[in-house]
Amino acid sequence: MNTAEKIYNEIVAMPVSEREKLFAIIARKGFEKDYYKYEEVFEDIPQTFTIKEAAEYLEVAEITVRRWTKEGKLPFSVVGKNYVYSVENLRRRKQLSKPRKEQTLSQER
């Protein structure tokens, strides 16, 4: 998969609220100079999600995220009194949760 396709797939996998933030950042910064590094564009995107954001991203109920956390199926960190989930771990979990047919179709592309 080339870089453009990879970035597109990452954007599509984001929750709508994060996509809105991303496009707002791109619009705001997009006309400052001719070339941007990947890190410059994506630096404002959070690297962790709360339970609520994780549930939204994974398209499951918050109680499911809590259950997966308790069962050790979803790695987390604790910040203060809150559980947070890395975007990378959520992406992996989302891939595992895809129906078999959808996984096969995406692998064929």
Residue, then its C-alpha position, 0 to 999 in steps of 0.5 A: m500500500n502506498t503512503a497516500e492510501k495508508i494516510y487515507n485509510e488512517i483518516v477514514a478510521m478516525p472518529v468523525s470528531e477527530r477528522e473534523k479537527l484534522f481538516a480544521i488544522i489542515a485548513r488553518k495551516g495549509f496556506e502557510k508554506d508549500y511543504y509540510k512534514y507528516e509530523e507537522v500535519f498530525e502533531d495536534i491529533p491525540q495519541t490517546f483516547t478516553i473510554k468514551e472516545a475509544a468506544e466511539y472509535l471502535e463502534v461499541a458501547e462504553i461498557t464493552v470497552r470497560r469489559w475488554t479492559k478488565e479482561g485484558k483484551l484492550p491495553f490501557s494506561v492510567v492518567g490520574k484516575n482515568y483510563v486512556y487507550s493508545v490510538e495504535n492499540l485501538r487500530r489493532r483492536k478494530q482490525l480484529s473486530k472487523p467481520r471476516k468478509e470485510q477483512t478479506l476484501s480489504q486484503e485483496r485491494 
